Amino acid sequence: MQADFKWTEARMQDCLTSGLFHCKQYASVPNVSWGLLSHGEADLLCLSKSGVFHEVEIKISKSDLIADAKKHRGHEHANVPYCWFAVPTALVEVAKQALDIRFGIVECWLKPWPWEHPKDALPTYDTRVIRRPKRYAHARDSKPTQDEIIKFLRLGVMRMWTRRHPEVML
């Protein structure tokens, strides 16, 4: 499986929610594009048990990573004090060179199988923090309001149902 494995955004999301942003510690919503953030789309928006939002941008190609690193604005919202970039192992060095030090970097990698495994076996992932993010300077000091948390969770439920039933449009 290792040789023919290809990272996708969905696989990276699976890796992150089973690793650094484990679903027992964070409520995570993929592809948040409206309702909470003032800028484009967050590939993964995570809310910690302590009430702190983390945005995670997922990059699986060098060109996409470099293009995003050159943007002067974005990934800055008063409700989201921390922004991470998640990359596969092959892009860690590029991320360290290309990204501003305010962004955290998390490596996603495929755990090797210690024995022969069936061809249809599910991959197992892990994450490693390469660099912690710096708190966004304009992030508010207060935690999200109950209304903001409900909106976030509502977006998560809508995402779940639209992925389960793609014919349902938002």
DAZIWO-V976217 format. One record per residue. RES is the residue in three letters. PHI is phi in degrees with one decimal (* if undefined). Layout:
# DAZIWO-V976217
res & phi
RES & PHI
RES & PHI
This chain:
# DAZIWO-V976217
res & phi
MET & *
GLN & -57.7
ALA & -66.4
ASP & -100.0
PHE & -74.3
LYS & -123.9
TRP & -73.5
THR & -127.4
GLU & -61.3
ALA & -63.7
ARG & -66.5
MET & -64.5
GLN & -61.4
ASP & -60.0
CYS & -61.6
LEU & -64.9
THR & -83.3
SER & -108.8
GLY & -121.1
LEU & -55.5
PHE & -106.6
HIS & -55.5
CYS & -63.5
LYS & -81.5
GLN & -110.4
TYR & -133.9
ALA & -91.7
SER & -124.9
VAL & -124.5
PRO & -80.3
ASN & 52.4
VAL & -81.3
SER & -117.4
TRP & -157.7
GLY & 99.8
LEU & -127.3
LEU & -107.0
SER & -90.7
HIS & -109.0
GLY & -22.9
GLU & -119.7
ALA & -97.2
ASP & -63.5
LEU & -152.7
LEU & -116.2
CYS & -120.7
LEU & -116.8
SER & -75.5
LYS & -59.3
SER & -84.9
GLY & 85.4
VAL & -117.6
PHE & -84.1
HIS & -129.0
GLU & -95.5
VAL & -124.3
GLU & -95.7
ILE & -104.6
LYS & -127.8
ILE & -116.2
SER & -131.6
LYS & -62.1
SER & -64.0
ASP & -66.8
LEU & -62.1
ILE & -66.7
ALA & -62.0
ASP & -69.2
ALA & -65.9
LYS & -80.3
LYS & -64.9
HIS & -83.7
ARG & -125.5
GLY & 105.8
HIS & 58.5
GLU & -131.7
HIS & -145.1
ALA & -59.0
ASN & -84.0
VAL & -121.8
PRO & -76.7
TYR & -130.5
CYS & -129.5
TRP & -116.3
PHE & -116.2
ALA & -103.9
VAL & -137.8
PRO & -70.3
THR & -48.1
ALA & -61.9
LEU & -106.9
VAL & -59.5
GLU & -64.4
VAL & -62.8
ALA & -62.1
LYS & -61.9
GLN & -79.6
ALA & -86.8
LEU & -90.9
ASP & -57.9
ILE & -68.0
ARG & -71.6
PHE & -90.6
GLY & -79.4
ILE & -127.0
VAL & -123.3
GLU & -91.1
CYS & -110.7
TRP & -143.3
LEU & -90.8
LYS & -71.3
PRO & -73.0
TRP & -82.6
PRO & -79.3
TRP & -145.5
GLU & -64.7
HIS & -129.8
PRO & -63.4
LYS & -59.7
ASP & -94.9
ALA & -65.0
LEU & -71.7
PRO & -69.7
THR & -116.1
TYR & -117.1
ASP & -152.3
THR & -128.0
ARG & -143.7
VAL & -78.3
ILE & -90.7
ARG & -151.0
ARG & -80.3
PRO & -76.8
LYS & -90.5
ARG & -63.4
TYR & -60.3
ALA & -59.4
HIS & -98.2
ALA & -70.2
ARG & -72.2
ASP & -79.2
SER & -81.1
LYS & -78.0
PRO & -58.7
THR & -74.3
GLN & -60.0
ASP & -62.9
GLU & -67.0
ILE & -65.4
ILE & -63.5
LYS & -61.5
PHE & -60.0
LEU & -66.0
ARG & -63.0
LEU & -61.2
GLY & -64.2
VAL & -66.0
MET & -61.6
ARG & -62.5
MET & -59.3
TRP & -71.1
THR & -72.3
ARG & -73.6
ARG & -73.6
HIS & -127.0
PRO & -62.3
GLU & -71.7
VAL & -82.9
MET & -103.7
LEU & -79.9
